[in-house]
């Protein structure tokens, strides 16, 4: 099947700086593809090139197999939901949604019918005659999507559209966006710096840093098996140590951190040799908490220490543990089964994790 | 505390009230009374609409009146047509230093008096002026060309004089238009013309209307430019008022003329607001 959107060796150079550096990816039809990266990594530049507002320095963009480099933005079969939505404040909702259809020269009655249909679909059938500033944030969001979807584009681009919403609404809109994407069965390309938005909604995520794609994969792949240290650090939270590989035996390696802790980890087929400088990442929820060392006997990494602080945040509560063997504090997720509800500052605890759960990467530029 | 607030309110209001009553309301009441007075003998006056009847009875007055109105509207339209692309460039296309220096360039001519600016145009346009000499030098004209003292010269002067008052409100409203809204217009299939018509102009309407009102009023009430650049055939209504007051010493007729001008500008501004669906608060606030 031809992918809906395909970018090959896409590059954009602004004067001195390379904003997008040789990026290639393809998005299969009907999928939700996200580009996740910190601000300034070049993700908006990619989106503007796909929409047609910026010409790429080199490389190609194909939509449904056809190159669109020579097609101006108003003729491309892609539409964009802007960061601040960019609804037309001078028009009412029906005119906003009907704008693109009017541009296509569609008959008035047909436009009214289509606008009515799409308003039904986004669950707001009665707002056709309202003004833009009479709508709530979530309603505007849905109208902005409807305004694009009514044109039946091959690809819908979304440029951090949830950024301006408050937290509760954002959580709600994540689910709603996913449902809308399924309902319209259109390819969505979504850019965001918020990892939770990307992880919750996407079929595929590309993690971008400094103009390049670090890794493309499903949410699970990125989270559990990151390809690079950047992905491991950017997606989700991690405890992070730098150290030196002491031994490599089969797939298992032992690493001595700069703080003096000895850790065992699985190499996951990453090229690491004895003596390499490396970084190790362990997720707080991969670490088990116990009252006695015996409970952790089956883990190959075990430490004991003292709780230095409790970071209570409901289901995502954590504690910081200072190991008796030194090194920086370790973040550990607090189990919510009630067993450790009395843990507080100063308590002695034992922690352990399986080396299989950690990820090691050779430190770049280190000998 | 309550008394203090009251005192502050009164103190703040006093200059405004003084300004309104002393400079606007009282003179206008006096002018109205003056215009409704007819001299029946030496030092003897009677109330009558005679001055207004003179105005409507004399074709020169009426024609000058209408001509002034039409020319002012024309000057406003030309100013708008020139100022809109200029403002769009300043507000949306130029960035940073270029933007502020372009804006400054529009302002610079207003550092000198209107009189000096008009003389500048005379230097350019007169028979022995720059343009005439240049045309002769290039062999495009066989003799001196007189470009002064006609409607075109006057129109150039009026447009030049009012340009800034159109550019400022237009730049302000255009700057408030989010670039993404224009991009969204293109993204959803709009062409340059349809984006201009459906998005940019509707957004800029308050600026267009407020700029047009100011330019129209300035042109209508302009005295200097028509007098200096316009010829004998380009009589401006303000010149008639001037001659009644100063030359003929007929204050009664002059006052009636003044009132007709006030009514004219009020009617046209009201009409302009009605046509564009704007209100005075929206455009001036």
Interface residues (C-beta under 8 A of the other chain):
Chain A: X51 X52 X53 X72 X73 X74 X75 X79 X80 X82 X83 X84 X86 X87 X88 X89 X90 X91 X99 X100 X103 X104 X147 X148 X151
Chain B: X178 X180 X181 X183 X184 X185 X186 X187 X188 X189 X190 X191 X194 X198 X199 X202 X203
